[in-house]
């Protein structure tokens, strides 16, 4: 589909443009993953687990969110 037609579909809001996309090749910039290992003291792991359980997420999720928040703050 040509860009002009795609833009027209988007502007007209006639059909869902998602159906016109091939999402199998979509990539999010700066979102590649790299595995790292970090050692935490037991008390910290227990605190992380307690907080993660309280809000209903995994330990990994809470670590990633908190680190992202901190990194965003430091760039302001």
mmCIF file of the N, C-alpha and C atoms, coordinates in Angstrom:
data_MODEL
# 
_entry.id   MODEL 
# 
loop_
_atom_site.group_PDB 
_atom_site.id 
_atom_site.type_symbol 
_atom_site.label_atom_id 
_atom_site.label_alt_id 
_atom_site.label_comp_id 
_atom_site.label_asym_id 
_atom_site.label_entity_id 
_atom_site.label_seq_id 
_atom_site.pdbx_PDB_ins_code 
_atom_site.Cartn_x 
_atom_site.Cartn_y 
_atom_site.Cartn_z 
_atom_site.occupancy 
_atom_site.B_iso_or_equiv 
_atom_site.pdbx_formal_charge 
_atom_site.auth_seq_id 
_atom_site.auth_comp_id 
_atom_site.auth_asym_id 
_atom_site.auth_atom_id 
_atom_site.pdbx_PDB_model_num 
ATOM 1   N N  . UNK A 1 1  ? 0.839   -1.168  0.000  1.00 0.00 ? 1  UNK A N  1 
ATOM 2   C CA . UNK A 1 1  ? 0.000   0.000   0.000  1.00 0.00 ? 1  UNK A CA 1 
ATOM 3   C C  . UNK A 1 1  ? 0.889   1.238   0.000  1.00 0.00 ? 1  UNK A C  1 
ATOM 4   N N  . UNK A 1 2  ? 0.520   2.182   -0.786 1.00 0.00 ? 2  UNK A N  1 
ATOM 5   C CA . UNK A 1 2  ? 1.289   3.421   -0.864 1.00 0.00 ? 2  UNK A CA 1 
ATOM 6   C C  . UNK A 1 2  ? 1.012   4.285   0.357  1.00 0.00 ? 2  UNK A C  1 
ATOM 7   N N  . UNK A 1 3  ? 1.999   5.072   0.719  1.00 0.00 ? 3  UNK A N  1 
ATOM 8   C CA . UNK A 1 3  ? 1.894   5.937   1.883  1.00 0.00 ? 3  UNK A CA 1 
ATOM 9   C C  . UNK A 1 3  ? 0.688   6.858   1.804  1.00 0.00 ? 3  UNK A C  1 
ATOM 10  N N  . UNK A 1 4  ? 0.429   7.368   0.626  1.00 0.00 ? 4  UNK A N  1 
ATOM 11  C CA . UNK A 1 4  ? -0.702  8.284   0.436  1.00 0.00 ? 4  UNK A CA 1 
ATOM 12  C C  . UNK A 1 4  ? -2.018  7.601   0.831  1.00 0.00 ? 4  UNK A C  1 
ATOM 13  N N  . UNK A 1 5  ? -2.198  6.344   0.391  1.00 0.00 ? 5  UNK A N  1 
ATOM 14  C CA . UNK A 1 5  ? -3.414  5.594   0.729  1.00 0.00 ? 5  UNK A CA 1 
ATOM 15  C C  . UNK A 1 5  ? -3.480  5.283   2.222  1.00 0.00 ? 5  UNK A C  1 
ATOM 16  N N  . UNK A 1 6  ? -2.344  4.927   2.797  1.00 0.00 ? 6  UNK A N  1 
ATOM 17  C CA . UNK A 1 6  ? -2.287  4.637   4.227  1.00 0.00 ? 6  UNK A CA 1 
ATOM 18  C C  . UNK A 1 6  ? -2.666  5.886   5.032  1.00 0.00 ? 6  UNK A C  1 
ATOM 19  N N  . UNK A 1 7  ? -2.082  7.017   4.668  1.00 0.00 ? 7  UNK A N  1 
ATOM 20  C CA . UNK A 1 7  ? -2.404  8.279   5.348  1.00 0.00 ? 7  UNK A CA 1 
ATOM 21  C C  . UNK A 1 7  ? -3.885  8.614   5.224  1.00 0.00 ? 7  UNK A C  1 
ATOM 22  N N  . UNK A 1 8  ? -4.454  8.369   4.055  1.00 0.00 ? 8  UNK A N  1 
ATOM 23  C CA . UNK A 1 8  ? -5.872  8.656   3.849  1.00 0.00 ? 8  UNK A CA 1 
ATOM 24  C C  . UNK A 1 8  ? -6.733  7.781   4.756  1.00 0.00 ? 8  UNK A C  1 
ATOM 25  N N  . UNK A 1 9  ? -6.377  6.492   4.859  1.00 0.00 ? 9  UNK A N  1 
ATOM 26  C CA . UNK A 1 9  ? -7.119  5.597   5.755  1.00 0.00 ? 9  UNK A CA 1 
ATOM 27  C C  . UNK A 1 9  ? -7.031  6.087   7.194  1.00 0.00 ? 9  UNK A C  1 
ATOM 28  N N  . UNK A 1 10 ? -5.850  6.509   7.585  1.00 0.00 ? 10 UNK A N  1 
ATOM 29  C CA . UNK A 1 10 ? -5.659  7.008   8.951  1.00 0.00 ? 10 UNK A CA 1 
ATOM 30  C C  . UNK A 1 10 ? -6.496  8.263   9.174  1.00 0.00 ? 10 UNK A C  1 
ATOM 31  N N  . UNK A 1 11 ? -6.422  9.181   8.233  1.00 0.00 ? 11 UNK A N  1 
ATOM 32  C CA . UNK A 1 11 ? -7.147  10.449  8.364  1.00 0.00 ? 11 UNK A CA 1 
ATOM 33  C C  . UNK A 1 11 ? -8.661  10.253  8.327  1.00 0.00 ? 11 UNK A C  1 
ATOM 34  N N  . UNK A 1 12 ? -9.126  9.353   7.467  1.00 0.00 ? 12 UNK A N  1 
ATOM 35  C CA . UNK A 1 12 ? -10.563 9.110   7.336  1.00 0.00 ? 12 UNK A CA 1 
ATOM 36  C C  . UNK A 1 12 ? -11.117 8.316   8.511  1.00 0.00 ? 12 UNK A C  1 
ATOM 37  N N  . UNK A 1 13 ? -10.241 7.620   9.207  1.00 0.00 ? 13 UNK A N  1 
ATOM 38  C CA . UNK A 1 13 ? -10.658 6.800   10.342 1.00 0.00 ? 13 UNK A CA 1 
ATOM 39  C C  . UNK A 1 13 ? -11.715 5.772   9.927  1.00 0.00 ? 13 UNK A C  1 
ATOM 40  N N  . UNK A 1 14 ? -11.688 5.438   8.627  1.00 0.00 ? 14 UNK A N  1 
ATOM 41  C CA . UNK A 1 14 ? -12.711 4.552   8.087  1.00 0.00 ? 14 UNK A CA 1 
ATOM 42  C C  . UNK A 1 14 ? -12.493 3.098   8.525  1.00 0.00 ? 14 UNK A C  1 
ATOM 43  N N  . UNK A 1 15 ? -11.251 2.667   8.499  1.00 0.00 ? 15 UNK A N  1 
ATOM 44  C CA . UNK A 1 15 ? -10.948 1.293   8.902  1.00 0.00 ? 15 UNK A CA 1 
ATOM 45  C C  . UNK A 1 15 ? -9.764  1.312   9.856  1.00 0.00 ? 15 UNK A C  1 
ATOM 46  N N  . UNK A 1 16 ? -9.638  0.254   10.577 1.00 0.00 ? 16 UNK A N  1 
ATOM 47  C CA . UNK A 1 16 ? -8.530  0.126   11.514 1.00 0.00 ? 16 UNK A CA 1 
ATOM 48  C C  . UNK A 1 16 ? -7.235  -0.057  10.732 1.00 0.00 ? 16 UNK A C  1 
ATOM 49  N N  . UNK A 1 17 ? -6.297  0.870   10.875 1.00 0.00 ? 17 UNK A N  1 
ATOM 50  C CA . UNK A 1 17 ? -5.058  0.801   10.105 1.00 0.00 ? 17 UNK A CA 1 
ATOM 51  C C  . UNK A 1 17 ? -4.159  -0.348  10.547 1.00 0.00 ? 17 UNK A C  1 
ATOM 52  N N  . UNK A 1 18 ? -4.390  -0.883  11.730 1.00 0.00 ? 18 UNK A N  1 
ATOM 53  C CA . UNK A 1 18 ? -3.584  -2.016  12.206 1.00 0.00 ? 18 UNK A CA 1 
ATOM 54  C C  . UNK A 1 18 ? -3.677  -3.181  11.228 1.00 0.00 ? 18 UNK A C  1 
ATOM 55  N N  . UNK A 1 19 ? -4.854  -3.361  10.643 1.00 0.00 ? 19 UNK A N  1 
ATOM 56  C CA . UNK A 1 19 ? -5.027  -4.454  9.681  1.00 0.00 ? 19 UNK A CA 1 
ATOM 57  C C  . UNK A 1 19 ? -4.159  -4.262  8.448  1.00 0.00 ? 19 UNK A C  1 
ATOM 58  N N  . UNK A 1 20 ? -3.702  -3.050  8.203  1.00 0.00 ? 20 UNK A N  1 
ATOM 59  C CA . UNK A 1 20 ? -2.877  -2.762  7.030  1.00 0.00 ? 20 UNK A CA 1 
ATOM 60  C C  . UNK A 1 20 ? -1.384  -2.895  7.313  1.00 0.00 ? 20 UNK A C  1 
ATOM 61  N N  . UNK A 1 21 ? -1.018  -3.215  8.543  1.00 0.00 ? 21 UNK A N  1 
ATOM 62  C CA . UNK A 1 21 ? 0.389   -3.287  8.933  1.00 0.00 ? 21 UNK A CA 1 
ATOM 63  C C  . UNK A 1 21 ? 0.857   -4.725  9.076  1.00 0.00 ? 21 UNK A C  1 
ATOM 64  N N  . UNK A 1 22 ? 2.116   -4.955  8.772  1.00 0.00 ? 22 UNK A N  1 
ATOM 65  C CA . UNK A 1 22 ? 2.754   -6.246  9.017  1.00 0.00 ? 22 UNK A CA 1 
ATOM 66  C C  . UNK A 1 22 ? 3.549   -6.109  10.308 1.00 0.00 ? 22 UNK A C  1 
ATOM 67  N N  . UNK A 1 23 ? 2.925   -6.485  11.427 1.00 0.00 ? 23 UNK A N  1 
ATOM 68  C CA . UNK A 1 23 ? 3.558   -6.305  12.731 1.00 0.00 ? 23 UNK A CA 1 
ATOM 69  C C  . UNK A 1 23 ? 4.625   -7.354  13.035 1.00 0.00 ? 23 UNK A C  1 
ATOM 70  N N  . UNK A 1 24 ? 4.748   -8.365  12.182 1.00 0.00 ? 24 UNK A N  1 
ATOM 71  C CA . UNK A 1 24 ? 5.749   -9.405  12.432 1.00 0.00 ? 24 UNK A CA 1 
ATOM 72  C C  . UNK A 1 24 ? 7.177   -8.866  12.310 1.00 0.00 ? 24 UNK A C  1 
ATOM 73  N N  . UNK A 1 25 ? 7.345   -7.768  11.600 1.00 0.00 ? 25 UNK A N  1 
ATOM 74  C CA . UNK A 1 25 ? 8.679   -7.185  11.442 1.00 0.00 ? 25 UNK A CA 1 
ATOM 75  C C  . UNK A 1 25 ? 8.848   -5.881  12.214 1.00 0.00 ? 25 UNK A C  1 
ATOM 76  N N  . UNK A 1 26 ? 7.839   -5.524  13.005 1.00 0.00 ? 26 UNK A N  1 
ATOM 77  C CA . UNK A 1 26 ? 7.903   -4.267  13.763 1.00 0.00 ? 26 UNK A CA 1 
ATOM 78  C C  . UNK A 1 26 ? 8.961   -4.364  14.860 1.00 0.00 ? 26 UNK A C  1 
ATOM 79  N N  . UNK A 1 27 ? 9.671   -3.269  15.057 1.00 0.00 ? 27 UNK A N  1 
ATOM 80  C CA . UNK A 1 27 ? 10.694  -3.210  16.097 1.00 0.00 ? 27 UNK A CA 1 
ATOM 81  C C  . UNK A 1 27 ? 10.525  -1.921  16.873 1.00 0.00 ? 27 UNK A C  1 
ATOM 82  N N  . UNK A 1 28 ? 10.813  -1.984  18.163 1.00 0.00 ? 28 UNK A N  1 
ATOM 83  C CA . UNK A 1 28 ? 10.758  -0.802  19.002 1.00 0.00 ? 28 UNK A CA 1 
ATOM 84  C C  . UNK A 1 28 ? 12.182  -0.309  19.210 1.00 0.00 ? 28 UNK A C  1 
ATOM 85  N N  . UNK A 1 29 ? 12.448  0.939   18.862 1.00 0.00 ? 29 UNK A N  1 
ATOM 86  C CA . UNK A 1 29 ? 13.816  1.461   19.009 1.00 0.00 ? 29 UNK A CA 1 
ATOM 87  C C  . UNK A 1 29 ? 14.253  1.451   20.470 1.00 0.00 ? 29 UNK A C  1 
ATOM 88  N N  . UNK A 1 30 ? 15.509  1.142   20.673 1.00 0.00 ? 30 UNK A N  1 
ATOM 89  C CA . UNK A 1 30 ? 16.119  1.111   22.008 1.00 0.00 ? 30 UNK A CA 1 
ATOM 90  C C  . UNK A 1 30 ? 15.442  0.122   22.955 1.00 0.00 ? 30 UNK A C  1 
ATOM 91  N N  . UNK A 1 31 ? 14.850  -0.918  22.410 1.00 0.00 ? 31 UNK A N  1 
ATOM 92  C CA . UNK A 1 31 ? 14.162  -1.892  23.251 1.00 0.00 ? 31 UNK A CA 1 
ATOM 93  C C  . UNK A 1 31 ? 14.752  -3.300  23.143 1.00 0.00 ? 31 UNK A C  1 
ATOM 94  N N  . UNK A 1 32 ? 15.951  -3.423  22.573 1.00 0.00 ? 32 UNK A N  1 
ATOM 95  C CA . UNK A 1 32 ? 16.574  -4.740  22.548 1.00 0.00 ? 32 UNK A CA 1 
ATOM 96  C C  . UNK A 1 32 ? 16.959  -5.120  23.974 1.00 0.00 ? 32 UNK A C  1 
ATOM 97  N N  . UNK A 1 33 ? 16.933  -6.403  24.243 1.00 0.00 ? 33 UNK A N  1 
ATOM 98  C CA . UNK A 1 33 ? 17.200  -6.869  25.596 1.00 0.00 ? 33 UNK A CA 1 
ATOM 99  C C  . UNK A 1 33 ? 18.637  -7.348  25.727 1.00 0.00 ? 33 UNK A C  1 
ATOM 100 N N  . UNK A 1 34 ? 19.186  -7.121  26.883 1.00 0.00 ? 34 UNK A N  1 
ATOM 101 C CA . UNK A 1 34 ? 20.511  -7.633  27.220 1.00 0.00 ? 34 UNK A CA 1 
ATOM 102 C C  . UNK A 1 34 ? 20.439  -8.145  28.648 1.00 0.00 ? 34 UNK A C  1 
ATOM 103 N N  . UNK A 1 35 ? 20.809  -9.381  28.829 1.00 0.00 ? 35 UNK A N  1 
ATOM 104 C CA . UNK A 1 35 ? 20.722  -10.006 30.138 1.00 0.00 ? 35 UNK A CA 1 
ATOM 105 C C  . UNK A 1 35 ? 21.898  -9.568  31.017 1.00 0.00 ? 35 UNK A C  1 
ATOM 106 N N  . UNK A 1 36 ? 21.578  -9.229  32.260 1.00 0.00 ? 36 UNK A N  1 
ATOM 107 C CA . UNK A 1 36 ? 22.609  -8.886  33.238 1.00 0.00 ? 36 UNK A CA 1 
ATOM 108 C C  . UNK A 1 36 ? 22.319  -9.649  34.524 1.00 0.00 ? 36 UNK A C  1 
ATOM 109 N N  . UNK A 1 37 ? 23.353  -9.909  35.269 1.00 0.00 ? 37 UNK A N  1 
ATOM 110 C CA . UNK A 1 37 ? 23.209  -10.551 36.573 1.00 0.00 ? 37 UNK A CA 1 
ATOM 111 C C  . UNK A 1 37 ? 23.588  -9.555  37.652 1.00 0.00 ? 37 UNK A C  1 
ATOM 112 N N  . UNK A 1 38 ? 22.754  -9.468  38.672 1.00 0.00 ? 38 UNK A N  1 
ATOM 113 C CA . UNK A 1 38 ? 23.009  -8.558  39.772 1.00 0.00 ? 38 UNK A CA 1 
ATOM 114 C C  . UNK A 1 38 ? 22.802  -9.325  41.066 1.00 0.00 ? 38 UNK A C  1 
ATOM 115 N N  . UNK A 1 39 ? 23.732  -9.195  41.985 1.00 0.00 ? 39 UNK A N  1 
ATOM 116 C CA . UNK A 1 39 ? 23.593  -9.826  43.295 1.00 0.00 ? 39 UNK A CA 1 
ATOM 117 C C  . UNK A 1 39 ? 23.047  -8.804  44.283 1.00 0.00 ? 39 UNK A C  1 
ATOM 118 N N  . UNK A 1 40 ? 21.983  -9.191  44.994 1.00 0.00 ? 40 UNK A N  1 
ATOM 119 C CA . UNK A 1 40 ? 21.373  -8.346  46.010 1.00 0.00 ? 40 UNK A CA 1 
ATOM 120 C C  . UNK A 1 40 ? 21.481  -9.037  47.365 1.00 0.00 ? 40 UNK A C  1 
ATOM 121 N N  . UNK A 1 41 ? 21.578  -8.270  48.427 1.00 0.00 ? 41 UNK A N  1 
ATOM 122 C CA . UNK A 1 41 ? 21.517  -8.879  49.758 1.00 0.00 ? 41 UNK A CA 1 
ATOM 123 C C  . UNK A 1 41 ? 20.128  -9.484  49.990 1.00 0.00 ? 41 UNK A C  1 
ATOM 124 N N  . UNK A 1 42 ? 20.054  -10.470 50.861 1.00 0.00 ? 42 UNK A N  1 
ATOM 125 C CA . UNK A 1 42 ? 18.794  -11.175 51.121 1.00 0.00 ? 42 UNK A CA 1 
ATOM 126 C C  . UNK A 1 42 ? 17.682  -10.234 51.550 1.00 0.00 ? 42 UNK A C  1 
ATOM 127 N N  . UNK A 1 43 ? 17.997  -9.276  52.408 1.00 0.00 ? 43 UNK A N  1 
ATOM 128 C CA . UNK A 1 43 ? 16.954  -8.367  52.885 1.00 0.00 ? 43 UNK A CA 1 
ATOM 129 C C  . UNK A 1 43 ? 16.338  -7.571  51.731 1.00 0.00 ? 43 UNK A C  1 
ATOM 130 N N  . UNK A 1 44 ? 17.170  -7.247  50.723 1.00 0.00 ? 44 UNK A N  1 
ATOM 131 C CA . UNK A 1 44 ? 16.686  -6.473  49.591 1.00 0.00 ? 44 UNK A CA 1 
ATOM 132 C C  . UNK A 1 44 ? 15.763  -7.321  48.714 1.00 0.00 ? 44 UNK A C  1 
ATOM 133 N N  . UNK A 1 45 ? 16.140  -8.579  48.504 1.00 0.00 ? 45 UNK A N  1 
ATOM 134 C CA . UNK A 1 45 ? 15.305  -9.488  47.719 1.00 0.00 ? 45 UNK A CA 1 
ATOM 135 C C  . UNK A 1 45 ? 13.967  -9.695  48.421 1.00 0.00 ? 45 UNK A C  1 
ATOM 136 N N  . UNK A 1 46 ? 13.998  -9.854  49.724 1.00 0.00 ? 46 UNK A N  1 
ATOM 137 C CA . UNK A 1 46 ? 12.758  -10.033 50.481 1.00 0.00 ? 46 UNK A CA 1 
ATOM 138 C C  . UNK A 1 46 ? 11.870  -8.796  50.379 1.00 0.00 ? 46 UNK A C  1 
ATOM 139 N N  . UNK A 1 47 ? 12.475  -7.620  50.462 1.00 0.00 ? 47 UNK A N  1 
ATOM 140 C CA . UNK A 1 47 ? 11.708  -6.378  50.336 1.00 0.00 ? 47 UNK A CA 1 
ATOM 141 C C  . UNK A 1 47 ? 11.135  -6.226  48.932 1.00 0.00 ? 47 UNK A C  1 
ATOM 142 N N  . UNK A 1 48 ? 11.936  -6.557  47.929 1.00 0.00 ? 48 UNK A N  1 
ATOM 143 C CA . UNK A 1 48 ? 11.457  -6.508  46.546 1.00 0.00 ? 48 UNK A CA 1 
ATOM 144 C C  . UNK A 1 48 ? 10.283  -7.462  46.344 1.00 0.00 ? 48 UNK A C  1 
ATOM 145 N N  . UNK A 1 49 ? 10.423  -8.673  46.855 1.00 0.00 ? 49 UNK A N  1 
ATOM 146 C CA . UNK A 1 49 ? 9.358   -9.667  46.710 1.00 0.00 ? 49 UNK A CA 1 
ATOM 147 C C  . UNK A 1 49 ? 8.083   -9.219  47.417 1.00 0.00 ? 49 UNK A C  1 
ATOM 148 N N  . UNK A 1 50 ? 8.227   -8.630  48.572 1.00 0.00 ? 50 UNK A N  1 
ATOM 149 C CA . UNK A 1 50 ? 7.069   -8.162  49.329 1.00 0.00 ? 50 UNK A CA 1 
ATOM 150 C C  . UNK A 1 50 ? 6.333   -7.060  48.564 1.00 0.00 ? 50 UNK A C  1 
ATOM 151 N N  . UNK A 1 51 ? 7.084   -6.106  48.048 1.00 0.00 ? 51 UNK A N  1 
ATOM 152 C CA . UNK A 1 51 ? 6.474   -5.005  47.298 1.00 0.00 ? 51 UNK A CA 1 
ATOM 153 C C  . UNK A 1 51 ? 5.887   -5.494  45.979 1.00 0.00 ? 51 UNK A C  1 
ATOM 154 N N  . UNK A 1 52 ? 6.592   -6.384  45.295 1.00 0.00 ? 52 UNK A N  1 
ATOM 155 C CA . UNK A 1 52 ? 6.091   -6.930  44.036 1.00 0.00 ? 52 UNK A CA 1 
ATOM 156 C C  . UNK A 1 52 ? 4.785   -7.686  44.278 1.00 0.00 ? 52 UNK A C  1 
ATOM 157 N N  . UNK A 1 53 ? 4.722   -8.456  45.330 1.00 0.00 ? 53 UNK A N  1 
ATOM 158 C CA . UNK A 1 53 ? 3.510   -9.192  45.673 1.00 0.00 ? 53 UNK A CA 1 
ATOM 159 C C  . UNK A 1 53 ? 2.368   -8.247  46.018 1.00 0.00 ? 53 UNK A C  1 
ATOM 160 N N  . UNK A 1 54 ? 2.692   -7.177  46.712 1.00 0.00 ? 54 UNK A N  1 
ATOM 161 C CA . UNK A 1 54 ? 1.679   -6.211  47.124 1.00 0.00 ? 54 UNK A CA 1 
ATOM 162 C C  . UNK A 1 54 ? 0.985   -5.581  45.917 1.00 0.00 ? 54 UNK A C  1 
ATOM 163 N N  . UNK A 1 55 ? 1.769   -5.272  44.876 1.00 0.00 ? 55 UNK A N  1 
ATOM 164 C CA . UNK A 1 55 ? 1.164   -4.634  43.709 1.00 0.00 ? 55 UNK A CA 1 
ATOM 165 C C  . UNK A 1 55 ? 0.859   -5.627  42.578 1.00 0.00 ? 55 UNK A C  1 
ATOM 166 N N  . UNK A 1 56 ? 1.173   -6.897  42.786 1.00 0.00 ? 56 UNK A N  1 
ATOM 167 C CA . UNK A 1 56 ? 0.793   -7.943  41.842 1.00 0.00 ? 56 UNK A CA 1 
ATOM 168 C C  . UNK A 1 56 ? 1.642   -8.044  40.598 1.00 0.00 ? 56 UNK A C  1 
ATOM 169 N N  . UNK A 1 57 ? 2.950   -7.843  40.752 1.00 0.00 ? 57 UNK A N  1 
ATOM 170 C CA . UNK A 1 57 ? 3.870   -7.997  39.624 1.00 0.00 ? 57 UNK A CA 1 
ATOM 171 C C  . UNK A 1 57 ? 5.025   -8.901  40.042 1.00 0.00 ? 57 UNK A C  1 
ATOM 172 N N  . UNK A 1 58 ? 5.880   -9.232  39.103 1.00 0.00 ? 58 UNK A N  1 
ATOM 173 C CA . UNK A 1 58 ? 7.034   -10.067 39.414 1.00 0.00 ? 58 UNK A CA 1 
ATOM 174 C C  . UNK A 1 58 ? 8.179   -9.205  39.968 1.00 0.00 ? 58 UNK A C  1 
ATOM 175 N N  . UNK A 1 59 ? 9.111   -9.847  40.585 1.00 0.00 ? 59 UNK A N  1 
ATOM 176 C CA . UNK A 1 59 ? 10.300  -9.158  41.092 1.00 0.00 ? 59 UNK A CA 1 
ATOM 177 C C  . UNK A 1 59 ? 11.034  -8.456  39.951 1.00 0.00 ? 59 UNK A C  1 
ATOM 178 N N  . UNK A 1 60 ? 11.193  -9.157  38.839 1.00 0.00 ? 60 UNK A N  1 
ATOM 179 C CA . UNK A 1 60 ? 11.886  -8.572  37.684 1.00 0.00 ? 60 UNK A CA 1 
ATOM 180 C C  . UNK A 1 60 ? 11.168  -7.313  37.202 1.00 0.00 ? 60 UNK A C  1 
ATOM 181 N N  . UNK A 1 61 ? 9.858   -7.363  37.150 1.00 0.00 ? 61 UNK A N  1 
ATOM 182 C CA . UNK A 1 61 ? 9.091   -6.206  36.687 1.00 0.00 ? 61 UNK A CA 1 
ATOM 183 C C  . UNK A 1 61 ? 9.294   -4.989  37.576 1.00 0.00 ? 61 UNK A C  1 
ATOM 184 N N  . UNK A 1 62 ? 9.249   -5.192  38.871 1.00 0.00 ? 62 UNK A N  1 
ATOM 185 C CA . UNK A 1 62 ? 9.394   -4.048  39.778 1.00 0.00 ? 62 UNK A CA 1 
ATOM 186 C C  . UNK A 1 62 ? 10.807  -3.473  39.702 1.00 0.00 ? 62 UNK A C  1 
ATOM 187 N N  . UNK A 1 63 ? 11.798  -4.324  39.557 1.00 0.00 ? 63 UNK A N  1 
ATOM 188 C CA . UNK A 1 63 ? 13.177  -3.836  39.417 1.00 0.00 ? 63 UNK A CA 1 
ATOM 189 C C  . UNK A 1 63 ? 13.298  -3.005  38.146 1.00 0.00 ? 63 UNK A C  1 
ATOM 190 N N  . UNK A 1 64 ? 12.752  -3.503  37.034 1.00 0.00 ? 64 UNK A N  1 
ATOM 191 C CA . UNK A 1 64 ? 12.842  -2.779  35.770 1.00 0.00 ? 64 UNK A CA 1 
ATOM 192 C C  . UNK A 1 64 ? 12.115  -1.433  35.832 1.00 0.00 ? 64 UNK A C  1 
ATOM 193 N N  . UNK A 1 65 ? 10.937  -1.418  36.424 1.00 0.00 ? 65 UNK A N  1 
ATOM 194 C CA . UNK A 1 65 ? 10.177  -0.168  36.526 1.00 0.00 ? 65 UNK A CA 1 
ATOM 195 C C  . UNK A 1 65 ? 10.914  0.839   37.393 1.00 0.00 ? 65 UNK A C  1 
ATOM 196 N N  . UNK A 1 66 ? 11.384  0.397   38.554 1.00 0.00 ? 66 UNK A N  1 
ATOM 197 C CA . UNK A 1 66 ? 12.075  1.319   39.458 1.00 0.00 ? 66 UNK A CA 1 
ATOM 198 C C  . UNK A 1 66 ? 13.363  1.849   38.845 1.00 0.00 ? 66 UNK A C  1 
ATOM 199 N N  . UNK A 1 67 ? 14.114  0.999   38.175 1.00 0.00 ? 67 UNK A N  1 
ATOM 200 C CA . UNK A 1 67 ? 15.340  1.462   37.514 1.00 0.00 ? 67 UNK A CA 1 
ATOM 201 C C  . UNK A 1 67 ? 15.025  2.449   36.393 1.00 0.00 ? 67 UNK A C  1 
ATOM 202 N N  . UNK A 1 68 ? 13.998  2.140   35.621 1.00 0.00 ? 68 UNK A N  1 
ATOM 203 C CA . UNK A 1 68 ? 13.613  3.057   34.530 1.00 0.00 ? 68 UNK A CA 1 
ATOM 204 C C  . UNK A 1 68 ? 13.199  4.422   35.092 1.00 0.00 ? 68 UNK A C  1 
ATOM 205 N N  . UNK A 1 69 ? 12.417  4.416   36.169 1.00 0.00 ? 69 UNK A N  1 
ATOM 206 C CA . UNK A 1 69 ? 12.007  5.677   36.794 1.00 0.00 ? 69 UNK A CA 1 
ATOM 207 C C  . UNK A 1 69 ? 13.212  6.472   37.261 1.00 0.00 ? 69 UNK A C  1 
ATOM 208 N N  . UNK A 1 70 ? 14.131  5.805   37.889 1.00 0.00 ? 70 UNK A N  1 
ATOM 209 C CA . UNK A 1 70 ? 15.339  6.485   38.406 1.00 0.00 ? 70 UNK A CA 1 
ATOM 210 C C  . UNK A 1 70 ? 16.181  7.049   37.270 1.00 0.00 ? 70 UNK A C  1 
ATOM 211 N N  . UNK A 1 71 ? 16.347  6.280   36.215 1.00 0.00 ? 71 UNK A N  1 
ATOM 212 C CA . UNK A 1 71 ? 17.125  6.733   35.074 1.00 0.00 ? 71 UNK A CA 1 
ATOM 213 C C  . UNK A 1 71 ? 16.458  7.915   34.385 1.00 0.00 ? 71 UNK A C  1 
ATOM 214 N N  . UNK A 1 72 ? 15.139  7.897   34.283 1.00 0.00 ? 72 UNK A N  1 
ATOM 215 C CA . UNK A 1 72 ? 14.425  9.030   33.699 1.00 0.00 ? 72 UNK A CA 1 
ATOM 216 C C  . UNK A 1 72 ? 14.600  10.283  34.547 1.00 0.00 ? 72 UNK A C  1 
ATOM 217 N N  . UNK A 1 73 ? 14.567  10.133  35.864 1.00 0.00 ? 73 UNK A N  1 
ATOM 218 C CA . UNK A 1 73 ? 14.759  11.276  36.763 1.00 0.00 ? 73 UNK A CA 1 
ATOM 219 C C  . UNK A 1 73 ? 16.145  11.876  36.618 1.00 0.00 ? 73 UNK A C  1 
ATOM 220 N N  . UNK A 1 74 ? 17.121  11.017  36.442 1.00 0.00 ? 74 UNK A N  1 
ATOM 221 C CA . UNK A 1 74 ? 18.507  11.504  36.381 1.00 0.00 ? 74 UNK A CA 1 
ATOM 222 C C  . UNK A 1 74 ? 18.825  12.200  35.064 1.00 0.00 ? 74 UNK A C  1 
ATOM 223 N N  . UNK A 1 75 ? 17.972  12.003  34.053 1.00 0.00 ? 75 UNK A N  1 
ATOM 224 C CA . UNK A 1 75 ? 18.235  12.674  32.776 1.00 0.00 ? 75 UNK A CA 1 
ATOM 225 C C  . UNK A 1 75 ? 17.508  14.010  32.683 1.00 0.00 ? 75 UNK A C  1 
ATOM 226 N N  . UNK A 1 76 ? 16.697  14.331  33.667 1.00 0.00 ? 76 UNK A N  1 
ATOM 227 C CA . UNK A 1 76 ? 15.963  15.614  33.649 1.00 0.00 ? 76 UNK A CA 1 
ATOM 228 C C  . UNK A 1 76 ? 16.805  16.753  34.143 1.00 0.00 ? 76 UNK A C  1 
# 
